[in-house]
Amino acid sequence: MGNHMEKTVLVTGGSRGIGAATVKKFAKDGWQVAFLYKEQDEAAAAVAEETGALPIKCDVIDREQLRQSIKAARVYFGARSLDAVICNAGISSSGLFTDLTDEDWELLMKTNLEGAMYTAKYALPEMISEGKGSIILVSSMWGETGGSYEVAYSATKAALVGFGKALAKEVGPSGVRINVVTPGVIDTDMCRGYDSQIIDGLIEEVPLGRIGMGEDIARAIAFLAGDESSYITGQVLGVNGGFYI
C-alpha cells in the first residue's frame, strides 16, 4: 500500500513503448505507479517486475472496465485521488484515407480519443474534490501538422489537443492541470513498422539528427506531472527533435 507521502500515478498503455518508459521514469522518481495494458501479459509482467508498478489488464475501449480499473488503482494506493494520470494508450493506422474502413475508424476513435477522454473523465471527480492533480494526454506531432497516409490517426490526435486545451480551462479553477505531449518519430513498436528507408528519410528531416527514445517522452511527461510545472496548464509540449516547429 506504500507511503501516503509518495505521489501516485496511473499510466494507460504501460506495457511497452512510451508507456513503459513512462512507468519506469515515475518509479525511478519515487512515485507509486499503476499502469493499464490491453493484452501484452509478458511485457506487462516484465515492466511490473522491473519497477514494482501495479499492472492492471484493461482495454480502454471498455468504459466500465476502465472506470473500475481507475478505481482499483486508487484503492490499491489507498489514495483519495490520483496525483497524475497519463493518457497514453493508442494505436496507429496508415494507408490511404479513401481506403479507410468504418471498422478501422471506429477502433482508432474509440482507442485514441475516447479512451483518453474517458480515462480523464473517470479520474477527474476525485481530483476536483481534492483540488489537485495533473492529467497528461499523449497526442502526436501528426495531430499538430498532419501526416499523409495517417489522416484518420492525425484526426484523433488533433482532437486530443482541442480536448486538452478546453478541459484545462474548465478544471483549472479546481486546481487540476491538463497538458498535452506531442511525440515526434520515436523508437517504439509503433514506428518499427516502417522500413529502414522511411526511417532514414524521417531522420534526415529531424534537426537534432536522431530518432527520439521513449525516455525522451517520459521525461517531458514526468515534468508536466510534477510540482515543477505547477503554473503550466493547457499547453502542448512537442518532443520531436525539431521535426515540427
C-alpha positions as CSV (number, residue, x, y, z in Angstrom):
1,M,0.0,0.0,0.0
2,G,3.1,2.3,0.2
3,N,3.8,5.6,1.9
4,H,1.0,8.1,1.6
5,M,3.6,10.9,1.1
6,E,4.5,9.3,-2.2
7,K,2.7,10.7,-5.2
8,T,0.5,8.3,-7.2
9,V,0.3,8.0,-11.0
10,L,-1.7,5.8,-13.4
11,V,-0.4,5.3,-17.0
12,T,-2.6,3.8,-19.7
13,G,-0.9,1.6,-22.3
14,G,2.0,1.0,-20.0
15,S,3.4,-2.4,-21.1
16,R,5.6,-1.2,-23.9
17,G,6.8,1.8,-25.9
18,I,6.4,5.3,-24.5
19,G,4.1,4.0,-21.7
20,A,6.6,1.5,-20.4
21,A,9.4,4.2,-20.5
22,T,7.0,6.5,-18.5
23,V,6.2,3.8,-15.9
24,K,10.0,3.3,-15.4
25,K,10.7,7.0,-15.1
26,F,8.0,7.6,-12.5
27,A,9.1,4.5,-10.5
28,K,12.7,5.8,-10.6
29,D,11.5,9.2,-9.3
30,G,9.8,7.5,-6.3
31,W,6.2,7.7,-7.3
32,Q,3.7,4.9,-6.6
33,V,2.8,3.6,-10.1
34,A,0.0,1.6,-11.7
35,F,-0.5,1.0,-15.4
36,L,-3.1,-0.3,-17.7
37,Y,-2.4,-2.7,-20.6
38,K,-4.6,-4.4,-23.1
39,E,-3.1,-7.8,-24.0
40,Q,0.7,-8.0,-23.7
41,D,0.8,-10.1,-20.5
42,E,4.5,-10.9,-20.6
43,A,5.6,-7.4,-21.4
44,A,3.4,-6.1,-18.6
45,A,4.8,-8.6,-16.1
46,A,8.3,-7.6,-17.1
47,V,7.6,-3.9,-16.6
48,A,5.9,-4.6,-13.2
49,E,8.8,-6.8,-12.1
50,E,11.4,-4.2,-13.0
51,T,9.5,-1.2,-11.4
52,G,7.3,-2.6,-8.7
53,A,4.4,-0.9,-10.5
54,L,0.9,-2.5,-10.4
55,P,-0.2,-3.9,-13.8
56,I,-4.0,-3.8,-14.5
57,K,-5.3,-5.6,-17.6
58,C,-7.8,-3.3,-19.2
59,D,-8.8,-2.3,-22.7
60,V,-9.6,1.5,-22.6
61,I,-12.4,0.9,-25.1
62,D,-14.4,-0.9,-22.5
63,R,-15.7,2.0,-20.4
64,E,-17.0,0.1,-17.4
65,Q,-13.7,-1.9,-17.2
66,L,-11.8,1.4,-17.5
67,R,-13.8,3.0,-14.7
68,Q,-13.3,0.0,-12.4
69,S,-9.6,-0.1,-13.2
70,I,-9.0,3.6,-12.3
71,K,-10.9,3.0,-9.1
72,A,-8.8,-0.2,-8.4
73,A,-5.6,1.8,-8.7
74,R,-6.8,4.4,-6.3
75,V,-7.9,1.8,-3.8
76,Y,-4.6,-0.1,-4.2
77,F,-2.7,3.1,-3.4
78,G,-5.0,4.0,-0.5
79,A,-5.3,7.4,-2.1
80,R,-8.4,9.8,-2.2
81,S,-7.4,10.8,-5.7
82,L,-4.6,10.1,-8.1
83,D,-1.9,12.8,-8.3
84,A,-1.3,12.2,-12.0
85,V,-2.9,10.3,-14.9
86,I,-1.1,9.7,-18.2
87,C,-3.5,9.0,-21.1
88,N,-1.0,7.2,-23.4
89,A,-2.9,4.2,-24.8
90,G,-3.1,4.5,-28.5
91,I,-3.0,2.6,-31.8
92,S,-1.7,3.6,-35.2
93,S,-3.2,3.3,-38.6
94,S,-1.7,4.1,-42.0
95,G,-2.9,3.8,-45.6
96,L,-4.9,5.9,-48.0
97,F,-7.8,7.8,-46.4
98,T,-10.1,6.6,-49.3
99,D,-9.3,3.0,-48.3
100,L,-10.1,3.6,-44.6
101,T,-12.8,1.1,-43.4
102,D,-15.5,2.1,-41.0
103,E,-14.1,-0.6,-38.6
104,D,-10.6,1.0,-38.7
105,W,-12.0,4.4,-38.0
106,E,-14.2,3.2,-35.1
107,L,-11.3,1.5,-33.4
108,L,-8.9,4.5,-33.8
109,M,-11.5,6.9,-32.5
110,K,-12.6,4.6,-29.6
111,T,-8.9,4.0,-28.6
112,N,-7.1,7.2,-29.2
113,L,-9.7,9.8,-28.5
114,E,-12.5,8.3,-26.4
115,G,-10.0,6.1,-24.5
116,A,-8.2,9.2,-23.3
117,M,-11.4,11.2,-22.8
118,Y,-13.0,8.6,-20.6
119,T,-9.7,8.0,-18.7
120,A,-9.8,11.7,-17.8
121,K,-13.5,11.7,-17.1
122,Y,-13.3,8.8,-14.6
123,A,-10.2,10.2,-12.8
124,L,-11.4,13.8,-12.6
125,P,-14.1,13.9,-9.9
126,E,-11.7,12.9,-7.1
127,M,-9.0,15.2,-8.4
128,I,-11.5,18.1,-8.4
129,S,-12.8,17.3,-4.9
130,E,-9.2,17.2,-3.7
131,G,-8.3,20.4,-5.5
132,K,-5.2,18.9,-7.2
133,G,-4.0,16.6,-9.9
134,S,-2.3,16.6,-13.3
135,I,-3.6,14.8,-16.5
136,I,-1.3,14.4,-19.5
137,L,-2.6,13.5,-22.9
138,V,-0.1,11.8,-25.2
139,S,-1.0,13.1,-28.7
140,S,1.4,13.2,-31.7
141,M,3.1,15.8,-33.8
142,W,0.8,14.4,-36.6
143,G,-2.0,15.9,-34.5
144,E,-0.4,19.3,-34.9
145,T,0.8,19.2,-38.5
146,G,-1.0,16.2,-40.2
147,G,0.6,13.2,-41.8
148,S,-0.3,11.9,-45.2
149,Y,-1.3,8.2,-45.1
150,E,-2.1,8.8,-41.5
151,V,-5.1,11.0,-41.9
152,A,-7.5,9.3,-39.5
153,Y,-4.8,8.8,-36.9
154,S,-3.9,12.5,-37.3
155,A,-7.5,13.5,-36.8
156,T,-7.8,11.5,-33.5
157,K,-4.5,13.0,-32.2
158,A,-5.5,16.6,-33.2
159,A,-8.8,16.1,-31.3
160,L,-6.8,15.3,-28.2
161,V,-5.1,18.7,-28.4
162,G,-8.5,20.5,-28.6
163,F,-9.9,18.4,-25.8
164,G,-6.9,19.1,-23.6
165,K,-7.0,22.9,-24.1
166,A,-10.7,23.1,-23.4
167,L,-10.6,20.8,-20.4
168,A,-7.6,22.8,-18.9
169,K,-9.8,25.9,-18.9
170,E,-12.7,24.0,-17.3
171,V,-10.9,22.3,-14.4
172,G,-8.1,24.9,-13.8
173,P,-10.3,26.7,-11.2
174,S,-10.5,23.4,-9.3
175,G,-6.7,23.2,-9.1
176,V,-6.3,20.4,-11.8
177,R,-3.9,20.8,-14.7
178,I,-4.2,19.3,-18.2
179,N,-1.4,19.3,-20.7
180,V,-0.6,17.6,-24.0
181,V,2.7,16.0,-25.1
182,T,3.2,15.5,-28.9
183,P,5.9,13.0,-29.6
184,G,7.7,13.0,-32.9
185,V,9.3,10.0,-34.5
186,I,10.0,7.7,-31.5
187,D,11.7,4.3,-31.5
188,T,8.8,2.2,-30.4
189,D,6.9,-0.8,-31.9
190,M,4.5,1.8,-33.5
191,C,7.5,3.1,-35.6
192,R,9.2,-0.2,-36.2
193,G,6.6,-1.0,-38.7
194,Y,8.2,1.4,-41.1
195,D,11.0,0.1,-43.3
196,S,14.5,1.5,-42.8
197,Q,14.4,3.7,-45.9
198,I,11.4,5.6,-44.5
199,I,13.1,5.9,-41.1
200,D,16.3,7.2,-42.7
201,G,14.2,9.7,-44.6
202,L,12.5,10.8,-41.4
203,I,15.8,11.2,-39.5
204,E,17.0,13.5,-42.3
205,E,14.1,15.8,-41.5
206,V,14.9,15.9,-37.8
207,P,17.2,18.9,-37.0
208,L,18.6,17.0,-34.0
209,G,19.5,14.2,-36.3
210,R,18.2,11.2,-34.4
211,I,15.0,9.3,-33.7
212,G,13.5,10.0,-30.2
213,M,13.5,7.4,-27.5
214,G,10.7,6.5,-25.1
215,E,12.7,8.1,-22.3
216,D,12.7,11.5,-24.1
217,I,8.9,11.5,-23.9
218,A,8.8,10.1,-20.4
219,R,11.0,12.9,-19.1
220,A,8.6,15.5,-20.6
221,I,5.6,13.7,-19.1
222,A,7.2,13.5,-15.7
223,F,7.9,17.2,-15.7
224,L,4.3,18.1,-16.6
225,A,3.0,15.6,-13.9
226,G,5.1,17.0,-11.1
227,D,5.2,20.2,-9.0
228,E,7.9,21.8,-11.1
229,S,5.2,22.6,-13.7
230,S,2.6,23.9,-11.2
231,Y,1.8,27.0,-13.3
232,I,1.7,25.2,-16.6
233,T,-1.7,24.1,-18.0
234,G,-3.4,23.8,-21.3
235,Q,-0.1,23.6,-23.1
236,V,1.1,21.4,-26.0
237,L,4.7,20.3,-25.5
238,G,6.3,19.0,-28.7
239,V,9.1,16.4,-28.1
240,N,10.1,15.8,-31.7
241,G,13.8,16.8,-32.1
242,G,12.7,19.9,-34.1
243,F,10.9,17.9,-36.8
244,Y,7.8,20.1,-36.5
245,I,8.2,23.6,-35.1
